[in-house]
Amino acid sequence: MKIIFSYPPLDTTKGYPTLGQNRQFQYFTEPTLIYPVVPATAATMLRAAGHEVIWNDCVAEGIDRQEYFRLIEREKPDLIVFETKTPVVKEHWQLINEIKLLPLTANRLPITAYRSPLTVLLGDHVTALPEESMQNSKVDFVLTGGDYDFLLRDLCQALESGHLSSVNRQPSTVNPPLSTVNRQPSTFFSRQPSTFPPGIWYRENDQIKTTGTFQLNHDLDQAPFIDRELTKWELYAYKNGNYRRTPGTYIMSGRDCWWGKCTFCSWPQLYPKFRVRSVDNVLDEIGNIIEKYPVREIMDDTGTFPRGEWLRNFCRGVIERGFQKKIGFDCNFRFGAATADEYRLMKEAGFRFLLFGLESGNQATLDRLKKNMKIETIIESCRIARKAGLYPHITIMFGYPWESYEEARNTFKLGRWLLRKGYAYTMQATVVVPYPRTPLYQECRDNNWLLTDDWADFDMKSPIMKTPFPKAKLMKLVQKMYSIAFDPLFLFHKVMSIRDWSDIQFFLRAGKKVFGHIRDFR
């Protein structure tokens, strides 16, 4: 089969979408390109299984709609795969419907018909609402759950094995007349294969069917190391504010967060249970990256990096193999997850940037979000991590419906204090979004807090939940959070942290992004 992994062009003036491998969707004035680890693993799996795979990221490559459709008509793929998220799902529906109107071509599957490419949607939004996409577009398959790399491989195996038939049987002409073509979704399973995995939504005789609830029973060590040339890793190696040194790349040691209870996060729907790769498997992948690619920094994008004995064994393994002399490490972390000794061990192993979810400076809000942490823990974790020589990055959210303006200012004050004190090194501020089927979304439904039902508005450009104070004051708080970059004491800590030319380059890149974020929330 010929398969295109596609991040298609989006018809928007809002900015650059943070679509792939991202838990909180946002448009940025300055591009931030995050390497999509699970889709890249899926592409690698399919190539290893003998399929022809094309990686197509129109956002990263600057490909417009006209060129995109020329690519599809030229390549004539059997299957096009889209990772989607809430704010862009409607655009993806429309795009799929347009693809279904392209001239039909002879397929390479065991189906006696001419047809347009088959299409697949995957990601957190369609996991939450799979039937919605089947009803609102002509998509052929929706894959639910976070192990869609394994699931997609199995789907393609079923397609090649002849488990898919077609009701759209046309004469064997090179270009069948379009007037005779049934443009409605037209695929169905001739039988339900006993080996076909659960978690797939499909069509049978124009009826929407499902193979059941997805399962997370895959051995993550069995996933291949990503073919980064195939997936154009260099597109994502530079325009990313997390990296101090470029080029950088991403890996994932686990799927996804060992806490996994925060009420605002959409990814627990993808990964309702946490699984982790073996230490040796992750170390072997890092060794493979160092050997094959000129990478200087690796970001582990596990929702929360593994802790305890796994963390200690990993750090010792890095030191034993000497990786810390060749490469730096970043990861998502959690307040209270490590001791002072473990932070020092992480520093020795080459860790630099630790991304912490602060979320709010109000204890009542942290409790309501099920963060299971105290304000004191936030402060102490930042302090001892920074003392160990690490660089805490804090993510902050504004716009909770139950927080007054003064309570929102408490969050601003805590974030500003941590940054001015030098306990936190950098930060990111956003407007909180309640993604579908999360506990926060249900709470909004129960309390009539939503300002809109239009998924396109769930993009952090504006609050979509009612707040006790005006929208303008909320957006100003986010802007002011970024303005800390111009605070003399904050700048003093940054100047004192400079060690080499890479630090200066990092600050220049970061400064450009700060101005972009201030424009993002104007």
Long-range contacts (C-beta under 8 A, 24 or more apart in sequence): 1-51, 1-52, 1-78, 1-79, 1-108, 1-109, 1-156, 1-159, 1-160, 2-51, 2-52, 2-54, 2-75, 2-76, 2-77, 2-78, 2-79, 2-108, 3-43, 3-46, 3-51, 3-52, 3-53, 3-54, 3-77, 3-78, 3-79, 3-80, 3-81, 3-156, 4-53, 4-54, 4-56, 4-71, 4-72, 4-75, 4-77, 4-79, 4-80, 4-81, 4-117, 5-39, 5-42, 5-43, 5-53, 5-54, 5-55, 5-56, 5-81, 5-231, 6-56, 6-57, 6-58, 6-80, 6-81, 6-82, 7-36, 7-56, 7-57, 7-58, 7-59, 7-60, 7-82, 7-83, 8-56, 8-58, 8-65, 8-68, 8-82, 8-92, 8-95, 9-58, 9-59, 9-63, 9-64, 9-65, 9-68, 10-59, 10-88, 10-91, 11-65, 11-91, 12-91, 14-459, 14-461, 15-520, 16-59, 17-59, 17-87, 17-88, 19-59, 19-83, 19-84, 19-85, 19-88, 20-57, 20-83, 21-250, 21-301, 22-85, 23-124, 23-265, 23-266, 23-267, 23-303, 24-430, 24-433, 24-460, 25-85, 25-86, 25-87, 25-88, 25-433, 25-458, 25-459, 25-460, 26-430, 26-459, 26-460, 26-520, 27-459, 27-460, 27-461, 27-520, 28-513, 28-516, 28-517, 28-520, 29-516, 29-517, 29-519, 29-520, 30-239, 30-512, 30-513, 30-515, 30-516, 30-517, 31-239, 32-239, 32-240, 32-241, 32-513, 33-59, 33-60, 33-235, 33-236, 33-239, 33-240, 34-236, 34-240, 34-250, 34-301, 35-231, 35-233, 35-236, 35-237, 35-249, 35-250, 36-83, 36-231, 37-226, 37-250, 37-251, 37-252, 37-301, 38-146, 38-148, 38-149, 38-252, 38-255, 39-81, 39-83, 39-149, 39-231, 40-226, 40-227, 40-228, 40-230, 40-231, 40-233, 41-149, 41-223, 41-224, 41-226, 42-81, 42-148, 42-149, 42-152, 42-153, 43-227, 43-230, 43-231, 44-224, 44-225, 44-226, 44-227, 44-230, 44-231, 45-149, 45-150, 45-152, 45-153, 45-223, 45-224, 46-152, 46-153, 46-156, 47-227, 47-230, 48-224, 49-153, 49-156, 49-157, 51-156, 53-230, 55-230, 55-231, 55-232, 57-232, 57-235, 60-232, 60-235, 60-236, 61-232, 61-235, 69-98, 69-102, 72-99, 72-102, 72-117, 73-102, 73-103, 76-105, 76-117, 77-117, 78-107, 78-108, 78-109, 78-117, 78-118, 78-159, 79-117, 79-118, 79-119, 79-120, 79-156, 79-159, 80-117, 80-118, 80-119, 80-120, 81-119, 81-120, 81-122, 81-152, 82-119, 82-120, 82-121, 82-122, 83-122, 83-123, 84-121, 84-122, 84-123, 84-125, 84-126, 84-133, 85-123, 85-124, 85-125, 86-124, 86-125, 86-266, 86-433, 86-435, 86-436, 86-455, 86-458, 87-455, 87-456, 87-457, 87-458, 87-459, 88-456, 89-121, 89-125, 89-126, 89-133, 89-455, 90-136, 90-455, 90-456, 91-456, 92-121, 92-137, 93-133, 93-136, 93-137, 93-139, 94-137, 96-121, 96-137, 96-138, 96-139, 97-137, 97-138, 100-138, 100-183, 100-185, 101-183, 103-175, 103-178, 104-170, 104-175, 104-176, 104-178, 104-181, 106-174, 109-159, 109-160, 109-162, 109-164, 110-160, 110-161, 110-162, 110-164, 111-164, 111-165, 111-166, 112-166, 112-169, 112-172, 113-166, 113-168, 113-169, 113-170, 114-170, 114-173, 114-176, 115-166, 115-168, 115-186, 118-159, 118-187, 120-152, 120-155, 122-148, 122-152, 123-148, 123-270, 124-266, 124-267, 124-269, 124-270, 124-435, 125-266, 125-435, 125-436, 125-455, 127-214, 127-269, 127-270, 128-266, 128-269, 128-435, 128-436, 128-437, 128-438, 129-436, 129-437, 130-201, 130-210, 131-201, 131-208, 134-201, 134-203, 134-208, 135-208, 138-183, 138-184, 138-185, 139-185, 140-185, 140-187, 140-202, 140-203, 141-200, 141-201, 141-202, 142-200, 142-201, 142-202, 143-199, 143-200, 143-201, 144-199, 144-200, 144-201, 144-213, 144-214, 145-199, 145-214, 145-215, 145-216, 145-270, 145-271, 146-216, 146-255, 146-256, 146-267, 146-270, 146-271, 147-214, 147-216, 147-218, 147-255, 149-223, 150-197, 150-218, 150-223, 151-197, 151-199, 151-200, 151-214, 154-195, 154-196, 154-197, 155-196, 155-197, 155-200, 158-193, 158-195, 158-196, 161-193, 162-190, 163-189, 163-190, 163-191, 163-193, 163-196, 164-188, 164-189, 164-190, 165-189, 165-190, 167-205, 216-255, 216-271, 216-272, 216-273, 216-275, 220-254, 220-255, 220-275, 220-276, 220-277, 220-281, 221-277, 221-278, 221-281, 225-284, 225-285, 225-288, 226-251, 228-289, 228-292, 228-293, 233-293, 237-295, 240-299, 241-426, 241-509, 241-510, 241-513, 242-299, 242-330, 242-353, 242-355, 242-393, 243-296, 243-297, 243-299, 243-330, 243-506, 244-297, 244-328, 244-352, 244-353, 244-502, 244-503, 244-506, 245-296, 245-297, 245-328, 245-502, 245-506, 246-296, 246-297, 247-293, 247-294, 247-295, 247-296, 247-297, 248-295, 248-296, 248-297, 248-298, 248-299, 249-289, 249-293, 249-295, 249-297, 249-298, 249-299, 250-298, 250-299, 250-300, 250-301, 251-282, 251-285, 251-286, 251-289, 251-298, 251-299, 251-300, 251-301, 252-300, 252-301, 252-302, 253-277, 253-282, 253-300, 253-302, 253-305, 253-306, 253-314, 254-302, 254-303, 254-305, 254-306, 255-302, 255-303, 256-302, 256-303, 257-302, 257-303, 257-304, 258-303, 258-304, 258-306, 258-307, 259-304, 259-334, 259-372, 260-303, 261-370, 261-372, 262-357, 262-359, 262-369, 262-370, 262-371, 263-368, 263-369, 263-370, 263-438, 263-439, 263-440, 263-443, 264-359, 264-369, 264-397, 264-432, 264-433, 264-434, 264-435, 264-438, 264-440, 265-303, 265-435, 265-438, 266-435, 266-436, 266-437, 266-438, 267-303, 268-438, 269-437, 269-438, 271-303, 276-302, 276-306, 276-310, 279-310, 279-313, 279-314, 279-317, 280-317, 282-314, 283-314, 283-317, 283-318, 283-321, 283-323, 286-318, 286-323, 286-327, 287-321, 287-323, 289-327, 290-323, 290-326, 290-327, 295-327, 296-327, 296-328, 297-327, 297-328, 297-329, 297-330, 297-352, 298-327, 298-328, 298-329, 298-330, 299-329, 299-330, 299-331, 299-353, 300-329, 300-330, 300-331, 300-332, 301-331, 301-332, 302-331, 302-332, 303-332, 304-332, 304-333, 304-334, 304-337, 305-331, 305-332, 305-333, 305-337, 307-334, 307-337, 307-338, 311-338, 311-342, 311-346, 312-342, 312-345, 314-349, 315-342, 315-345, 315-346, 315-348, 315-349, 315-351, 316-345, 316-349, 318-349, 318-350, 319-348, 319-349, 323-349, 323-350, 324-348, 324-349, 324-350, 325-350, 328-352, 330-354, 330-355, 331-355, 332-357, 334-373, 335-373, 335-377, 335-378, 335-381, 335-382, 336-373, 336-377, 336-381, 337-381, 338-381, 338-385, 340-384, 340-387, 340-388, 343-384, 343-385, 343-387, 343-388, 343-390, 344-388, 344-389, 346-388, 346-390, 347-388, 347-389, 347-390, 351-390, 352-390, 352-391, 353-390, 353-391, 353-393, 353-425, 354-385, 354-390, 354-391, 354-392, 354-393, 355-393, 355-395, 356-381, 356-382, 356-392, 356-393, 356-394, 356-395, 357-394, 357-395, 358-394, 358-395, 358-396, 358-411, 358-414, 358-415, 359-395, 359-396, 359-397, 360-396, 360-397, 360-400, 360-403, 360-410, 360-411, 361-410, 361-411, 361-412, 361-413, 361-414, 361-415, 362-403, 362-407, 362-410, 362-411, 365-400, 365-402, 365-403, 365-407, 368-402, 369-440, 370-439, 375-414, 378-414, 378-418, 379-418, 379-423, 382-418, 382-423, 382-424, 383-423, 386-422, 386-423, 386-424, 386-425, 391-425, 391-426, 392-418, 392-423, 392-424, 392-425, 393-424, 393-425, 393-426, 393-427, 393-428, 394-418, 394-419, 394-424, 394-426, 394-427, 394-428, 395-427, 395-428, 395-429, 395-430, 396-427, 396-428, 396-429, 396-430, 396-481, 397-429, 397-430, 397-431, 397-432, 398-429, 398-430, 398-431, 398-432, 398-474, 398-477, 398-478, 398-481, 399-431, 399-432, 399-463, 399-465, 399-467, 399-474, 400-432, 400-465, 400-467, 401-444, 401-447, 401-449, 401-465, 401-466, 401-467, 401-468, 403-467, 403-468, 404-468, 404-469, 405-468, 405-469, 405-473, 408-469, 408-474, 408-477, 409-477, 412-477, 412-480, 412-481, 415-481, 415-484, 416-481, 416-484, 416-487, 419-484, 419-487, 419-490, 420-484, 420-487, 420-489, 420-490, 420-493, 422-493, 425-493, 425-497, 426-510, 427-481, 427-484, 428-517, 429-477, 429-478, 429-481, 429-482, 429-517, 429-521, 430-460, 430-478, 431-460, 431-461, 431-462, 431-463, 431-474, 431-475, 431-478, 431-521, 432-465, 433-458, 433-459, 433-460, 433-464, 434-464, 434-465, 461-520, 475-521, 475-522, 478-521, 479-518, 479-521, 479-522, 482-514, 482-517, 482-518, 482-521, 483-518, 485-510, 485-511, 485-514
